[in-house]
Amino acid sequence: MFALKNLLRRRIRTILTVLGVALGVATVVALISVSQGFRSQFNTFFAAGDSHLVVTKKGVSDPFLSYLPEEIAEEIAATEGVVAAHPFFWGLQQVEGNPLFFLFGVTPGSPFFSETRVVAGEELYAADCDGLAICLGDMVAEHLELGVGDTLVMADEEFEVVGIFEAQVPLYTGGGLLRIEDAQRLAGLEGKLSTVLVEIEDIAPEAITAAATRIEEAFPDVKVSEPTKLVDTFDEFELNEQGVRVFTILAIVVGGIGVMNTMLMSVFERTREIGVLQAIGWSKAMILRQILLEGVLVCVLGGFLGIGIGVAGVEAIAMVGQLGWVAGDYGPRVFAEAFAVAIAMGTVGAAYPAFRAVRITPIAALRYE
């Protein structure tokens, strides 16, 4: 209570410091939750249907840069122990009103169909459409204000919307399912695949591992992964993690400087008081602990506020039509790191002011004007 009373002596200064800490913590919460959310979505996305393995191009750092020859799907399907190999192509396309429209090129019987539920119209390959057809995710359909029978223009080509689907994974609903040859043509990559989703006959873990080894030995230019471990295949995800760590360190440094400024001013203003406390028996350790406690208390308050702001910010972004596929993963790690950042800010920021405070002698303090 004594620490809180000291902070409330200068309410405006304390509130501004808490807000500064909160903004730093909020940014860290947003970055970590979105990063973790995208990793989770990515893994879940490719764990579609009965897929046990995902084949990608070896050595690429970005999943959007994984290009395989189209004929490889049939060759993988002929591999021992493989029940089916489903080719898949994905990319990004700009459409009017949405610069980040996902293209999901699929074939009949694709496991991706089992992860979607048509809520209007028909499934892509079941629709009676002689021209170019597309089945839109409900989120992007709502954003673009398109319904069944409407036309979506992409790269000067007109696609008839034959169905609207919903899915548990937000990433699905940020684009549309279309015939794989149409997706390849729109991206200018005819004859190329992004991945091949493989179904294995024997789903025992050792059998899946053996099948992955056989495929990699037969096709040296590919990387075979289990869907839930796919993110580990691409360096981009690790680079994102490193970027989050760097920003977290910067947030601690910048926030710590703000806290240090507040606590230094508090120490200077209370010089006589600190001297009196020493004169009546307070030890240097007690004064050190008091200043550190005040700094950490400011940052803990900022941490609580920052978590709220961060979560609200991510949810607000997800409400933006063209970014509706963004989803935060609010696991224990997010909140643990948020409080760790807040406490680190308080400790770093209050360390020097506390050191200054313990060097004040009672005589010098009583002379201070």
N, C-alpha and C positions, 0 to 999 in steps of 0.2 A: 504493500500500500504506500510505503514511503517513496518507492521509486515512481509509482504512478502520480503521486502528488507533485513530485519534482517536475515530471514531464508536463503536467497540467498548468504549471506556472506560466509557460509560454505556449498557450494552446495553438495559436496560428502556426507557429514554427513547428510544433510537434505534428500537427495535422499535415502540413506540407511535406514533412519528412516521411510520415506514414504513407502518404500518397505516392511519393517517389519510389519508396520501397515496393509498394503495391504494384506499380506499373512494371517494375523489373520482374517481380515474381509472376505477374500475369502473363508477360511475354514468354517467360520460361515455361509456364504451364501450357500455354497455347502451342508452343513449338513442340514440346515433348508429347502432348496428347495427340496432336495432328500427325506427327511422325509415327507414333505407335499405332495410331488408328489406320494410317495408310498401309503400314506393314501388315497389320491384322487383316485388312480388307484384301490386300494382294494375295496373301496366303489362302484365305478363304475362297477368293475368286477362282483360283485354279484347282481347288479341291472340289470341283464340280462333279456331280453325279457319282459314277463309279471309277473316277480317275484315280490311279494309284501312283503314276509317275508323270512328270512333265519334262519334255525334251526341249532344250533351247540351244542357241548357238554358243559354243564354247568361247570364253574370253571376252565377251561383251560386258560393258559396265552398266548399260541401261536396257531395261526390258523392251523398250520401244526400238532398240537397235538390233534385236535378235531376228535375223533373217535366215531361213532355211530353204533349201530347194523343195519345190512342191512335191516331187516324186518320193521324197524321203518318207512320207507318211505311209505309203503302201509298202515300202521296204521294211519299215519298222513293224508294220502289222504282220509281216511274214516271219518275224523273229520268234524263236521258240519261247513258249509260255505267254505270248501276247494274244489277248482275245480281240482287241480292237485298238486302232490308233486314229484319233480324231484330229484332223488339221484345224488350225485356228490362226486367224490373222487379226491383229488389232492395230489401231493407229488413232491419230488425232486429226480432226477436220474442222475448219472454221465454217460455221453457218451463221446466217443473219440472226443476231441476238444471242449468240453463244460461240465464243472463240475457242472453247475447249470441249468440243463434241467428240465423244469416243465412238470409234467404229469397231464393231465386233463382228468380224467375218466368220461365219459358221457354215457347216455342212449339215445335211439331213441326219438326224439321230445324234447330233452333238450333245454332250453331257451338259452343256450350258442351258439347254432347254429345261432340264430338270430343276434348275435353280431359279426359274422364272415362272410366274403365273399370269396368264393372259387375262386381263380384266375387261378388255374391250376388243372387238374384232376377232382375228384369228391368228394362229401361230404362223411364223414366217413361211414355212414350206407347205402349210396346209391352205394358204390363202389362194384364191382364184384371181391371180394378177398376171397379165401377159407382159407388163412392163417391169420397170425397176421397183422393187418392193423393200420396205423397211418396217421393222417392228420397234417402236420407241419405248424407252423406259418411262414410267409414269411421271417421274420428277421433271425430266427434260421436256416431255410432252406438255406438261402444265406450264412450264416456263415459256416455251415457244408458242403456246396456245394452239396446239395442233391436236386434231382428233382423227379417228378412223375415216379414211377417204380423203383427207387433206394431202397436200403436196409439200414435201420438204426438198428444197433446192440445195444441192451440194456440188461444188465445182462445175456449175452450169448444167448439171444433170438433175432431172426431176424424179424424185422417189415418192411413190404412193405409200402413205401410212396405212398398213393393213392390220395393225394391231397395237395395242398398248399393254405393257406388262409391268408387273411389280416384282420386287425381289428383296430379300433380306439384306443383301450387301449393297450399300448405297452406290458403289462404283458401277454396278450394272445399270442403274437407272439414270446415269449421267450420259447415256449414249443410246445407240440402237443396234439391234441385231439385223444383219443383212447377209445376203448370199456372199460367200467368201470371194468369189470372182469379182463381185461388185466392189467389195472393200479393197481388194488388191488393185483394181483399176483406179479407184479414187486416189489411192496413195501413190500411184505410179510404180507399183511393185508387182506387176503381173508375174505369176509363177513362183512367188515367194510366200513362205509361211512365217509366222512369228513363233509359234510353238506347236508341239504335237502332244495331245493328252492321251496317255496310254492306260488301257485297262489290262490287268494281269489276271491270268486264270487262277493261280494259287496266291491268295492274299496273305499268306503267312509272311511275317517280316523278313525272314531269311530268303524266301522265294522272291519277294519284291527286290531285295538287294541284289540277288543273283541276276534277275532280269535286267536291272539297271546296268550291271557290269557287262552283260552280254551286248546290250545296245551300244554302250560306250566303246566296247572293243570292236563292234561291227562298223561303227560310224565315229571315227576319231575326232571329227570336227564338232561334236555335240556334247552337251553337258546334260546329264539326267539327274533329276532331283525329285524328292517326294514333295507334294504340293505345300505342305506345312513348313518346309525348309527352303522354299524357292528363293526367298529374299536374300538368303546367304549366298546365292549364286551371283548376285549383281553388286558391284562395288558402289553403285550410286546410293544404296541404302546405308552402307557404312559411312560414306561421305556425309550423308545427311545427319547421321548420329554424331560424327565428329563436329559438324557445324553447330549442332545443338549444344555440345559440350563447350565449344569455344564461346558461344554466346552466353552460356551460363556463367563462365568465368568472368566475362566482361560485365555481366549484370552484377556479380558480387563486387567487383572492383568499383564500378560507377556508383552502385548503391552504398557501398562502404564509405566512399568519399563524402556522399551526402550526409550519412549518419555521423561521420567524423566531424564535419562542419557544425552540425547541430550540437553534438556533445562537447566540442571545444568551447563553443559559445556558452554552453551551460556551465562548464567548469570555470571559465573566466568570471561569469556573473556570480558564482557561488564561492569565490575564493575565500572570503571571510568566513562563510559558513563551514567550509571544509576545515579551516584552521580551528574553529571553535569545536568541531566534532573531534578533532585530534586532541585538543586540550582537555576535553572531558573523558577521554579514554578510548576513542576509536583508533584501532590499529590501521596501519597502511593496507593490510590485507582486506579489512572491512571496507575501506574507501574504494579500493580497487574493485572489489566485488560489487559495490553499489553502482559505480559508473558503468561497469560491464552489464549489470542487470538492466539498467535503464536503456542502454543501447540495444540489447537483445529484445527487451519488451517492446520497444518501438517497432522493431523488425518483425516480431511475431504478430503484432497487430496488423502490420503491412502485409504479412504473409497470408493471414486469413482473408483480408480484403482482396489481395492479389489473386488468390485462388478463385474467389467468386467472380472477379472481373475476367480472369482468363477463361473460365468455363463459359461465362456468358458471351464472351467474344467469339469463341469457337462456334457456339450454337447460333450466334447471329450470322456468322459467315455461312453456316450450313443452310440458313434460310434464304440466302441469295440464290436465285434460280440457277445461274450458270455454275455455281460452286456447291450445289446441293449435295454432291457426292462426298464432300469433305465431312469426315466424322471423327470426333475425338475419342480416344481410348483413355478413360479415366480410371486406370488401374492404380494399385497402391504405389507404384513407382512414381507416378505423377505427383501425388501429394507428398510423398516422402522427400522427393527432390525439391519440391517447392519450399517445404519447411527447412530443409537443409540449406537452401540458398538464403532464406530469410535469416536464419541463425548465423550463417557465415557472414552476411552483411553486417549484422549487429556486432559480432565479435571483432571483425576486421575494423569496422568504423569506430568502435568504442575503445580499442586497444590503446591507441596513442593518447586520447584524452584521459584515460584512466592512468596511464603512466605519468602524464603531466600532473594529475591530481595528487598522486601519492608523493610527488616531489615537493609539494607545498608544505612549508613548515608553519607551525602555529604563529610564530613571531612575525614572519613575512606576511602571513595572511591577515593578521590583525592590523598591519600597516597599510594593507592594500586599500586603495580608494576606488 
